[in-house]
Amino acid sequence: MSKSPSSTAKLPGRLSEYRGPERRNRRADDQGWIEVITQMDRIYADLVHYQVELERKNADLEDAQRFIQSVISSISDVLIVCDINGQVQKVNPALLEAVGQEDEFILGQPLKQLFAPEYHALIDGFPDHIRSDTVIDCEVSLQDSSGQPFPLAVNCSPRYDHDNRLSGFVITGRPLGELQKAYRDLQEAHETLKTTQQQLLQSEKMASLGRLVAGVAHELNNPISFLYGNMHALADYEKKLRQYLDAIHDGIDEDAREALRKELRIDFLMTDMGPLVEGSLEGAERISSIVQNLRRFSMPQQQDPESFDLVPVIERALTWVLKASSRPPRIERHLPETLPLVNNEGHVHQILINLLQNAVDALQDTGEPVIRISAGQQDELAWIEVEDNGPGIAPEHVSRVFDPFFTTKPVGSGTGLGLYISYGLATEQCGGNLSFEHTEPGSARFRLELPLERRT
């Protein structure tokens, strides 16, 4: 049977209608796969980025760990990290060296096993102290592998985790062995320095005393000579009196007795004996006074504070210094008859001796040496000034006048302690002051101020 052309012409149109949705579905599938692949690429890129970032952070973490470890290893102080229960978690090389053990024998062990038994009770209390947010600072001793103590000054601080929760504590300890040795060395050096200082002070005192020997000897010579002569006269009188009394006891007649009386000059002897005894007593008292004054000068620290008048002390110091000098200067006195009573006579005498001797030494090369000494009272203070017409003190040396061991004298001529000692005596022992100032033209003046005696 034949087909009409109209029926065959419609077939291509129907096929095209059938293939159109198929293409659309295929395109939709392709688009979905493209999106899946794109998303996979994006995820892969993110994974690569995260991997790179993770490797970078791991590298940073390793660097940080190495840095922290290097810092911990370089710390010379002992470092112990514990958990909240007091179990050792980490230690540094300084701790291992101190106890002489490896870390595998220490990590995970109770903290107290590292310390000497007498400190176990204290160490057991560390966790409780940390929970109360207190910091422990004390001295303890580690115990090394041989049982020997290793003293430490330890400090215990709390340790927190990333959530700011208490996770343990950290102990840092500074070895005390070297510190104790350094302290002992320092103590020994200090004692040596004190001994040397005392020796120098004593040497200066003996040097001052040696310069005054001639003056003191001259002071003693007069009363001793007077006493010596009186004793010879009294011994002669004693012989004559004994001869006269023996004759009377033997029953000598009256005429012979009167003749003997005139021969022996008994009447003159009896008249002269009283003044001889009085003069001898005065000489003995003068010697005793000089000896007492010398004792006060040489050992003022052994004297109890006593009231005294300043003027006689000034005159005595002048006498001692001038009579010991080979070239005594002219003295200009501006002194009152008396000055109020003060205390510490021995110290004041020593200060005046040092000031006057210093002035005499400064005038050795001066053509017409003069020392002016003045005294007076101002408010509640008694003052004494010693001034000379010597070359003075250079401006650059003024601030060092009272420094120990400072001297402008040639080597071997002084220790530089005279004014230093005087300043200490004036300020510390006497409660006063000693000052210095220049006067024209270029001479020097020292002023000693002393508190007056307090009357009740």
C-alpha positions, 0 to 999 in steps of 0.5 A: 500500500502506498504512503501519501507524501503528507504522512511521511513529511511529518516524521522529521518534525516529530523526531526533532520534538523528541530530541529537544528535551534530551539536549536540554537534559544533557546540558543541565547534567553538564552544568551540574558536573561543572558546578561539582567540579568547580566546588571540588576545586574550591574545596581542594584549594581551601584544603591546600591553603589550610595545609600550608597554614597548618604547616606554617603554624606547626613550624612556628610552634616548633620554633616557639618550643625550641625558643622556650626550651633554649631559654629554659636550658639557659636559666641558671636558676632551678626550674620545676613545673608541677601539676596541681597535685604536686607531681613533677611534669618538667624540670630544667638542666639546672635542676638535673645538675643540682640533684645529679639525676636524669629527668626520667627518674624525676618526671612523674614523681612527687615534688617532695622527693627532690628535697631534704626530709626536713622540708617535706612538710613544707613542700606538701603544703605548696598545692594548698598555698597555690589554691589560696592564690598565695606565693611562697618565698622561702629557703629550702634544700634540695637533696642530691644523689649522694644525699648532700644538701643543695640550699635554694631560695625558692619562689612558688607561683601558680600556673594556669591553662588556656581556659584560665583554670589553675593547672599546677604551679612553677617553682624557681629556685636560686642556688644559695651556695655561691651567694652564701660564699659571697656573703661570707667573703663579704663579711670577712672583707668587712671584718678585715676593713673594720680591723684595718680602720681601727688600726689606722685610727689607733695609728693616727691617735698614737701619731698625735700622741707622739707629737704631744710627748714633748709638750706633755713631758715639759708639762710634767717636768716642772712639777716633778722637778719641784717635787724632787727638790722639795723631797731632797729638802724634806729629807735633809730636814728629817735628818736634822729633826731626828738629830735634834730629837735624839739629843733631847732624848739623851738628856742634853743640857739646856745650853747645849740644846739651844746651841744645837737648835741654832746650829741645825736651824730648827726654827727655820726648818719648822717655818719652811717645812709647811710651804715645802709640804704644800708645794709638794702636794701642789706638784703631785696634784699637778702631775695627777691632773696632767696624767688624768688629762692625758688619759682622757685624751688617749681613751675618751671612749672610756670616760663617763660624760662629765660637765667641764668648762671649755676655757681650761681645756682650750688652754691645755690643748694650746699648751700641749701643742705649742710645747711639742712644736719645733716652731711654735706660732704666735697665738691670738686669744679671744676667749671669755673668762669662762664658757658654759659647762658641756660634756665629753671633755676627752673628746673635745680635748682630742678635737682641739688637739687635732685642729691646733696640730693641723694649724701648726702643720699648715704654718710650717712654711709661713713667714710669721705664723699666727693662730687665732683661737676664739670662743663664745656662746650662741643660743644653746651652743658653745662655739670654738674657732681655730684660724691660721694665716697659712696657705689655706686649702685649694678650692677643689679640695674643700669638699674632701677636707673631712674625708678619710685618708685625704691629706695634702701633706707629703707622703709619710707626713700624715694619714689623712685621718685627723680631721676625719676623726675630729668630725666623727667625734664632734658629730657622733660623740658630742652631738655637735658639728665641725665645719670649715671655711676659707678666710681672706687671704686664703687661710683656713678657719675651723669652727667647732659647735657643741651643745650646752649642758642641759640643766634640769 
